[in-house]
Structure formats: C-alpha cells, structure tokens
C-alpha cells in the first residue's frame, strides 16, 4: 500500500513538473515573445518594465540611482534609446544619432558616451564595475523614449538565470504562493474568492446532473417506451447549440417573466446563481443520461449478471450487490475527466451572467496578458484534476477487486 502511494505521488509530481515546464516556456521565457513587453502591453515606461520583470521573477533587485544620462537638444525633441550589443540613440524619424558598441562595464560605457557631445552620462561609484548587461534596457531588448534635457535614470538590475527562475517558480507553485497579478493584488486571495463563486455554480450543477442522469438511466432500463422517449428528447436537446438554450432561458426568465434578477453581482448573491445552475443542468443532463444508459446496458449483458439471474437472485439485489459496485469505477473516472468541461462551462455562464468567478479571471488574464494569473489558474486546475483522478482510482479499487489486485502487483 505504501509502495503504491509513493508511486502515485512520484507520478503526480512528474506531471506537475511537466505542466510547470510548459507554463514556464509559454509564459515566462522569450520562446513566444518578450514576456515583459507582453505583460506591459509594449509600454516604454522604464519603471513599469523593471517592476514587471521583478514581479515575473526575471530579476532579483532594481536600482534607479546607479546610471544616469541626459540628451542635449531642444526641449521639445524626443528620442528612442535601445541597447543590446550596441547602444543606439535615434530620433523619432529613425535617424541614428549615436551608435556605439556596448563595453563590459558601466564605467566604460559612461566614458564612451561622454565622448559624444550629445550625451552626458554618470554612474554611481558603487556600480562602476557593474556589467553593462544589468541595465534594464538590455533585458529582452526593451526600448525607452527619452526627452531632451531630462535626466534619464536607467534601472540597474540583476537578472535571474533560467534554471533558477524555473525552480523558484516551481517551489512557489508547490507552496501555493502565486505572487501578485499585474495590478499588484495577491493572486491567492483572488483565486480563493472567485473560485468559491465558480464552485457555487459547478458543484450543485454537477451533483444534480450526475444524480438526475443516473436516475433517468435506471428508470429507462427495461422500459422500452420510456427509453425511446428519453432517447428522442436527449437527441433533440443535444442537436441544438448550448448558446441557444442560454439565450432562450435568459430571455424568458430574466427579461420576459422577471423571475430571476438582472443586476450587477452583489448581495444577496444566491438568486444570481439559480439560473446559471438550472441552465447547466438542462444542457448537461442529456449527454450524461445517454452515457450512463450505455454503461448500464453494457454491464447488464455481462456473464456475471446473467449468472446471478440464473441462480435466482432478485433484481434489486443484482442492482445493489453486482451492478452498482461494478459501475463505480468507470463512473468515477468519468467524473474526474469532466473537470475541464466544468471550467469551460463556468467561463461561458459567468461571462453571460456577469458573475466574477474563475471563468472571468481567465478571460481577464488573457485580455490583459497577466502571465502570473494564467499560470496560477492553470496550475490550480491541474492540481484539482490530479486530485480527482486519484480519488476516482481509489473509488474504483474499493469497489473492484480486479483493480485492487492490479495495484498490489
């Protein structure tokens, strides 16, 4: 038993590390574009760029008092400054005014810049031997806009290596320390508050769908007329798009009959959840009914059911002692696999009914390029999925002796 638990924990940890690696490459590396520019929406505000880099874990420390420079020209002029292997200063028209190779240290860079009458540069003594690569402009090639005769205080920073960032980020996720979003709000608080709202829709909806579909499938078994009617109703309801049902139900109960409130999210909140739950149940119960009906029909034709009937065992005992325990494994696995669809469903309904849950958070994070929020939500969903898979496996092993013997082997 302990060996199996350790094996499952190692497997889950490997999956978590794999999920984090994908998130790290997609959101925190330059593989799909500059993460700083993406989070700041291509801003050239040096303070915002530096603080975003620190929030994303790309740098350890920032100092705005180390390296200063001033461009001498008419007060109304502005210039574009970029810096990678070359220090480039050009005007708004794109004409290059200064272009020099970047030396190893800031003191050497200042000396080279002061040889040009257009620029005056200074560096604090404590940072004279600091590498030129630690200027914020260097990081992923960001650029800034300078105004003439206005001192520019470049940020000197200490970049964090990719392996160190990967492990720091992984440890933060494992400890559920998700940091702050792009508005400097703790992500953990946001996930907790909005997650409860999403759960208030998803949990009762899923429970009602599961119990209702199972009861319909049990009622239809062996009753041909009822079975045909329910099958026809399921096919008819599933043939129409879910958005059509949402529109019709919302228009009928909210606009026409005014049975449900139409107002922004706020106290009392319970009436706001009733209609989304009813819509979720109506849309989700029909495919679940067909699936459970197929599960029941398939197992009712199994030899062990036929053998039980041949021994004279009553129908009720067959259902309780033979069929239901045999259905527990596949049904629990099906429940676990439905988690991603619950998230997608809540996203749609929360958007339509203006309920600030996880679905809204996903939309906002994508719209505003909030890498930390996207990473946190994806990680939480992955953890929830693994937990449900583990619970489904335990349920299956409890009811199915074959799975227990496989686990022991």
Secondary structure, 3 states (H helix, E strand, C coil): CHHHHHHHHHHHHHHHHHHHHHHHHHHCCHHHCCHHHHHCCCCCCHHHHHHHHHHCCCEEEEEEEEEEEEECCCCCCEEEEEECCEEEEEECCCCEEEEEECCCEHHHHHHHHHCCCCEEEEECHHHCCCEHHHEHHHHHHCEEEEECCCCEEEEEEEECCHHHHHHHHHHHHHCCCCCECCCCCEHHHHHHHHHHHHHHHHHHHHHHHHHHHHHHHHHHCCCHHHHHHHHHHHHHHHHCCHHHHHHHHHHHHHHHCCCCCCCCCCCCCHHHHHHHHHHHHHHHHHHHHHHHHHHHHHHHCCHHHHHHHHCCCCHHHHHHHHHHHHHHHHHHHHHHHCHHHHHHHHHHHHHHHCCCCHHHHHHHHHHCCCHHHHHHHHHHHHHHHHHHHHHHHHHHHHHCHHHHHHHHC
